[in-house]
């Protein structure tokens, strides 16, 4: 299954890649594969912007604007301000589980 | 290290899912059962349905599986009880340690997104449990989805432990260990099967239906309001088809769309939900004649409002999928919100127009 095309903010700098394979190890959508001892992007539209690769790339080769991809969270942040979070409206109830 | 089972050491009774404890250089550690009890299954069921999940947790810290030694693997997990249960069941037949982080009873992926399954908590928990005295080696295995919150190199710098991100699913752990701690592409890719989606639908239906009484009250008020006052008979007979249509829209958006997700055309959740909502609206109106005897205003309002409502509800499912990202949802909302608000306003105008005709004002 793929979500909307050409929206992912994933950015990859081949020059900085050392071929450590960490991004291949952490990406749950198989966005990366190894080609010529460096990481390569297979299909950017598979990226769900979870941020695991950028968090674990020691060499700063990967950046992504990661966040909660949840309509309720984004609507809440539009109404109440602040970044989208899984605490739907805060308090005891949460959509995240 | 000598390992023995201690039977009368702990002052507090062990949790029901533990059997005895194991002595380590830093004290006794509960040994967990691999098999689920009836209470564990009941807990899973309740946490899949509602707010029970919010406080379904285990105490963070170190636990033992089987007969672990100082060379045994350490698996890190969240303190959401269901997550912990799935892990201990998956470790059946292995001798290992489980390190439970305090994620406020939230599962690994969501907690990693919030940062509670994160670098700091992991470093603190390794220090607090004196893990370096319990095991000789310096490697820990994390669930792959924890990588969203944990910076592996930072953990290694601060604790000396090297982080390996294991499979996405705990069920693949034995195969991963047997393969020499190597993952296949399948093990590191998240799936979203029909069953996965079906399991999520109670938590789509439940919160939506909690708002249903407000919708019902609004409908009954609109139809019950007569020049003579608020009339029960008019409210009920006038409003009933709309109450049913509301339930159909919830069903379309929170159940049918999630379950049939890959089979509904287009990638946008808003469009998927609208299509399913429109099909079910057509079925109800044309197939079952739910709006028979009503004028064009109410027909138009029905075709406008209920598919849009289903679309809006389906869009909420983006929060539960395993493949939608923030930029995409943002794009959908940017286009969607004005359409939803506009549709709701026009629908309301049509109903007002109907009321004016009913009252013979027009």
Interface residues (C-beta under 8 A of the other chain):
Chain A: X1 X2 X3 X4 X5 X7 X8 X9 X22 X24 X25 X26 X27 X28 X29 X30 X46 X47 X48 X49 X50 X51 X52 X55 X56 X58 X65 X66 X67 X68 X69 X70 X71 X72 X73 X74 X75 X78 X84 X85 X86 X92 X93 X94 X95 X96 X97
Chain B: X47 X51 X53 X54 X80 X106 X107 X110 X112 X113 X114 X144 X145 X147 X148 X149 X150 X151 X152 X153 X165 X168 X183 X185 X188 X189 X190 X192 X203 X207 X261 X262 X267 X268 X269 X315 X316 X318 X319 X320 X321 X322 X323 X324 X325 X326 X327 X328 X329 X330 X331 X332 X333 X337
